[in-house]
């Protein structure tokens, strides 16, 4: 897994609408001026003027940033590579960080390392995102340790993710339950608990989802299902929070921009063994061991090779916290994944099924 294709999809998406409106405005204004014989200005000249003006405004608007001083950010699951890396990056930028670790109380070496490498502003918390008691305890600790100059929380970054896989008939129901607990219900509950603090600062909720939250993929139903749910939850919350000035941001890494971050060889083999043992004899006979092994090995694309370059994902997460006007969605994906999402969103489902099944 080498260096990912880093492409400015988000800036492209933000610029696309102004360009379309510039063309429409140019056609309308040119028609009016020529009809009234006020001026014989070409549509192209007006279009060019509108594009330059609107893109200049967009770039200015896009690059405005907040000051980090006195702003606190809560990040879940900093034991993961992405959680750890974004905690370090935001700490370096001057934010006060509350970093949640599932195994902090068990003497996590990763938690100790993060604390040692970071400034005194960073706090390490025990947080199992599926534990109501630990979520409430984390909220109480954060309230008592916010920077003196603020009474609220600038951002909550939900990064806890578990990536199960398997065909629907193979996956034990308990795995679906756990996937919902870790990936969906934890996001909902943490958001409910921390929204009052975020509302005070007119801050933002940032949810790490996946491009698989928008595109269906065979053999990934446990993961796609919950990520579709987080996408829907985020969209509903965004509409509700507009009146409060709270931004809700979704960061959608692709499979190849996160690679072995969520799925390792050890996790792959462990889940595969558990699935095979849990299947009934009838299901095993129907699918066959060869097909099962071949399908499982298809996921080794994500676990083999070099350590994944997380630069595009970290840039999206940093922008979602630091930009004055963040986008509602950041997509750190490759060209192939962007095309797949486009086909899924805009073409008939039958076309998507033919190409990607």
N, C-alpha and C positions, 0 to 999 in steps of 0.2 A: 504494500500500500504506500505509494509514493506521495509526492506533493500533490495536493488537490488543485483543481482548476479554480483559481480565484477570480471570479467575475463580478462586476458591479451591477448585479441584477436589481438591487434595491434602489440605487440611484437612477437606473434606467427606468424602472417603474414609476418613480416619482416625477421624472422628466417627461414621460410619455403623454400624460394628460395635458400639460401646458402646450406641447407641440401640436396636439390635435386641436385644441381650442384656438391656438394661434392661426392655424389654417382656416378654421371656420370664421374667425374674426376678420382675417384678411379678405376673404371672399365677400363677406357682408359689407365691410367698409369700402372696398373697391367698387362694388356694385352701386352703393349709395352715392359715392363721389362722382362716378362716371355718369350716373343717371341724372344727377343735378348739375352736371357740367362744371363742378367746382374744381376738379383736378383730374387729369388723366394719369393716374398712378396705377402701375401694374400690380396685379394680385401678388406676384412673386416678391416684389419689393416690400409690400406691406407685410407679407408672411415672414420675410427675413427679419424685418424690424421687430415684429411681435415675438418671434422666436428668440432673438437675442435679448430682448427686454425681459421676457418671461423666464428664460433659463438663468439669466443673471439674478433675478429675484429668487428663483428656486434654489440656486447654489448658495446664496446668502442665507436664506431661510433654513436650508438643509444643514449648514455648518455651524449654526449657533449652538453653543454648549453652555451647560450650567456650571457653576463653581462647585467644587467638591467639598470645600470647607464647611464643616458643620452638618453634612448630609450623611445619613446612615443607610446602609444597604444590608438586607438579610438574605443570605444565600443558603439554600438547602443542599444536602448531599455534597459537601466539599471533599468527601473521600474519593469521589470520581475525578478523573483527569480534568474534565471540563470545569467542574465546580471548584477544584483546587486552583486551576489556572486563572479563572476569572476573579477569584478572591484575591489572588496575588496582584493581578493587574489593577483592579479597582483600589486596592490598598495603596499601591504605588502612585495612583492618581490623587490620593488624599482623602478618599472616602473612609468613614468609620464602618468597618465590616463586622457583621455577626455571622460567623461561619458554622453551619450545622454539620455535625458528624454523627453517623449512626452508631459508631463504636468509640466515641470519645471517652466514656466512662470505663471502657475496657482497656484503656491505655493505648489508644491508637497512635502508632508511630507517625502516621501521616498528619494527624492533628497536631502533634508536638512539633513536627517539622515546619508546618505552616505557621505556627505561632512563633517559632524561632526566626523564620525568614522574613516575617512581616513587622510592621511598625507596632507601637503600643496601642494604636487605635483598634487593632483587630482582636475580636473576642471569639473564643472557640466554645461552642455549645454542644451538649448532648442532644441529638434529635433523631429519633426514629419517626419518619414522616407518617407511619401508620398508627402511631401511639397518640391518642387524644391527650393523655397526661403530659407527655413530653412536649407536645405542641403548645399547650397552655403554659407550661413551665418556661419554655423559650420566650413566649410573648411577655410574661411577667419580668423575666431577666432583661429583655430588650427595653421595656418601658423604664426600668430602673437605671439603665446604663446608657441611655441616649446622650448624645453630645449636649452640653449645657445650653447651647444657643438654639436648640430646637425641641419641640415637644412631640414630634412625629417621626415617621420613617419615610425616607425618600423612595426606596424601592424594595420590593420583594421579588427575588429571583428564584422561581421554582425549577430546580434542575434535577431533582430526584427522578431517575428513570431505571426501569427494569425491562429488558428486551427479550421476552419469551418468543418462541417460534413453534411452528408445527402446523400440519393440516388439521382442520377442525375435528375430524374423527379421531385424531391421535392424541390431542391435548387433554390431559385430565382436567376436569371442571375446576379443581382446586387451583390450577395454574391461571385460569381465567380470573378466578376470584382474587388471587394475589396481584395479577396484572392491574386489575381495576383498583385495588387498594393502593398500590404504590404509585401508579401513573396518573390516575384520575381523581379518586376520592381524596387523596392527600392534597392535591392541588386545590380542590374545592374547599376543604376544611381550613387549610393554611390561609387561603385568601379570605375566608369569612372572618377568621380570628384577627388578621392583621390589617384588614381594610380600614378600620377606624383610625389607625395610626397613619396609614398612607393618605387618607383623606385630609388629614391636618396639614400636610405639606403639598397637597395637589401633586403627588408623586406618580409612581407607576407600578403596575404589576407586570412582571416579565415571565412568560412561560416558555420553557424550552420544549418544543414539541418534536416534530420530524416531518420531512416531506411525505412520509408514510401516513401522516394525519390528513392528507388530501388525496392520495392515490392508493388504490387497492392493490395488494400484492399477494399472490398465492403463497402459502406456507408461512405467512406472517400475520394471520388473522388475530392472534392474541394481542399483538403489538398495534396493528392498524386500528383495531376496534377502539382501544383506549385513547389512542392519539387523535382519532376522529372526534372522540368525546371531548378531549381537552380543547381542540379547535372550536367546537361548538360552544363550549362553556366560555371560552375567551371572547368569542364574538358577541355573545349575549351580555357578558359583563362589560364589554367596551361600550355598548349602547347605553347601559344603565349608568355608567360612570361619567358620561359626557357632562351631565349637569353639575358634577362635582369637580370637573377639571382634572380628573385622574385618567392617565393614559393606560391602556391595556395593550401590551406588545407580545406578539408571538414570534419566536425565533425558530425557524424550521431548517435545521441542518439536514443535509442529505446523507444517505448511507455511506457515500465515499468521502464525505468531509468529516465524518466522525469515525468511520472504520471500526478499528478494534477498541474504541473508547467504551462502547456499551457491551460488546460481545467478544470474549476471548476464547481461545482454543479450549481451555478448561471448562468454561461455562457451556460452550457448544457441546462438548462430550457429555457433561453432566446432565444437561437437559435431554439430550438424545437417549441416554441410557434410561433415564426416568420415564420418558415417553414409551419406549419400547416395552419396558416391564409393565407399564400400566395398561397397555392395550390388551383387549380380549384376544383369545386364540383365533376367533373368526376374523377380526380386523387384521391381525398379523398375516393370516393366510391369504386374505383378499388383496392386500397391497404387496406383500412379499418383502423379504429382508433386503434384496438387491435394490429395489426402488426406494426403500426407506433410507438406506445408506447413501445412495446417489443424491437424494434430495437434501439430506443433512450436509453432505460434503459440498453442495453448491454454495453454502454459506461461508465456506472457508475463504472465499474471495475477500471477506471483510476482516478475517482474523490473521491472515498470513502477510508476510512482507514487513516493510519498514513501519516504524511508529507513525501514526497519522499526524499530519500537519494541521493543527487546530487554528491556525491564523485567521481564516475566514470566519469561523464560528466565534472566536474571541472578539474579532472586530465588530461583528453584528451585536454581540452581547454588550460590549462597551458602548456602542452607539445607542443601544436601547436604554441605557442608564444615563449616559452623559448628554445626549442631544436634548436641546430645549424642546424641539418638536420631533419626537421620534416617529418613525413609520409604524403603522399598525402591524406590519409583517416584514420580517427579514428572512430571506431565503439564501442560506449558504450552501449552494448546490452546484453540481457540474452542469455542463450544457445538456447532457443526455437526460439528467433528472429534471431540468427546467422544461425541456421539450415534453417529457412524459407528463409533467404536471399540467402543461398547456393542453395536451391532448385530452387528459382526464377532465379538465375544467370546461373546455370549449367545443369538443367534438362529440358526436354521438357515442354512447357507451359501447355499441357494437364495434366501432372503429378501435377504441382502446383495447377491447378484449382480443381483437384479431392481432393487433401489434404486440401486445405485452403478455398475453397468456402463453 
